[in-house]
Structures are given as structure tokens and as C-alpha cells.
Amino acid sequence: MRDAWVTLSVGVTTTQSHKRKRTGQMKKVRFWGLDVHAETIAVAVAEAEGEVRSLGIVPNREESVCKLVKKLGPAEQLRAC
């Protein structure tokens, strides 16, 4: 059994998020889903326009998830589900 856990935080409070939406600073929100298994994580992304696509499978390792988050774009524009 693995004893390492990954904690993801976007770092934007609800109030900050609403301010950005009103001022137009938040242009594109991406929703990403993770199907977590012991050794791997299947990843999918849904764009704000409605397109949903699989991004493939990454190893279930902290560095893999961190790399994925950086690849998806600014953290304040990501929503995990």
C-alpha cells in the first residue's frame, strides 16, 4: 500500500473567483477528472465549450500529477472533478 498522498489546491477563494469572472480576467476554465488506481491515473478534460477528451494515463506518482497540472494551464483556471 502506498503511503504518499497528493494534495492539490487551486489557491483561489470563492470571492477571488467571482471577482475575476466579473472583470473578465478568467477567460477559460477547464474541468479535469481523474480515475485513480493503485499504479495509474486515467485523465480526462472538459473544456468550457463542452468538448470532453481523454488525455491518457499517467503513473500514480506525485511528480506525474504536478507535471499534468502545469501542462493543463494556470491552476486558477482549473477545476477538478
C-alpha positions as CSV (number, residue, x, y, z in Angstrom):
1,M,0.0,0.0,0.0
2,R,1.3,3.5,-0.9
3,D,1.7,5.9,1.9
4,A,2.2,9.1,-0.2
5,W,-0.8,11.4,-0.8
6,V,-1.0,14.3,-3.2
7,T,-2.9,17.4,-2.1
8,L,-3.9,19.8,-4.9
9,S,-5.0,23.3,-4.1
10,V,-6.0,25.9,-6.6
11,G,-5.3,28.8,-4.3
12,V,-8.3,30.9,-5.4
13,T,-11.0,31.7,-2.9
14,T,-14.7,31.9,-4.0
15,T,-14.6,35.7,-3.6
16,Q,-11.5,35.9,-5.8
17,S,-13.0,33.7,-8.4
18,H,-16.2,35.8,-8.6
19,K,-14.1,39.0,-8.9
20,R,-12.1,37.5,-11.8
21,K,-15.2,36.4,-13.6
22,R,-16.8,39.8,-13.3
23,T,-13.7,41.6,-14.5
24,G,-13.0,39.2,-17.4
25,Q,-9.7,38.0,-16.0
26,M,-10.8,34.4,-16.0
27,K,-11.2,33.6,-19.7
28,K,-11.1,29.8,-19.9
29,V,-12.0,27.3,-17.3
30,R,-11.0,23.6,-17.8
31,F,-12.5,20.8,-15.8
32,W,-10.4,17.7,-15.4
33,G,-11.3,14.4,-14.0
34,L,-9.1,11.7,-12.5
35,D,-9.9,8.0,-12.3
36,V,-7.3,6.9,-9.7
37,H,-6.0,3.4,-9.4
38,A,-3.1,2.0,-7.3
39,E,-0.5,2.3,-10.1
40,T,-2.0,4.6,-12.7
41,I,-4.4,7.6,-13.1
42,A,-6.7,7.9,-16.1
43,V,-7.1,11.6,-17.0
44,A,-9.9,13.4,-19.0
45,V,-10.5,17.1,-19.6
46,A,-13.7,19.0,-20.4
47,E,-13.3,22.4,-22.0
48,A,-15.7,25.3,-21.1
49,E,-17.2,24.9,-24.6
50,G,-18.3,21.3,-23.8
51,E,-15.6,19.3,-25.6
52,V,-14.6,16.3,-23.5
53,R,-11.5,14.2,-24.3
54,S,-9.2,11.7,-22.7
55,L,-5.6,12.8,-22.0
56,G,-4.5,9.2,-21.4
57,I,-3.0,7.5,-18.4
58,V,-0.2,8.8,-16.1
59,P,1.7,7.0,-13.3
60,N,0.1,7.4,-9.9
61,R,3.0,9.5,-8.6
62,E,3.1,13.0,-7.2
63,E,5.6,14.3,-9.8
64,S,3.3,13.0,-12.6
65,V,0.3,14.8,-11.3
66,C,2.3,18.0,-10.8
67,K,3.6,17.9,-14.3
68,L,0.0,17.3,-15.6
69,V,-1.3,20.3,-13.7
70,K,1.4,22.5,-15.2
71,K,0.6,21.2,-18.7
72,L,-3.2,21.9,-18.3
73,G,-2.7,25.6,-17.7
74,P,-2.8,28.1,-14.9
75,A,-4.1,26.5,-11.7
76,E,-6.7,29.2,-11.1
77,Q,-8.4,28.2,-14.4
78,L,-8.6,24.5,-13.4
79,R,-11.5,22.8,-11.7
80,A,-11.0,19.1,-10.6
81,C,-13.9,16.7,-10.5
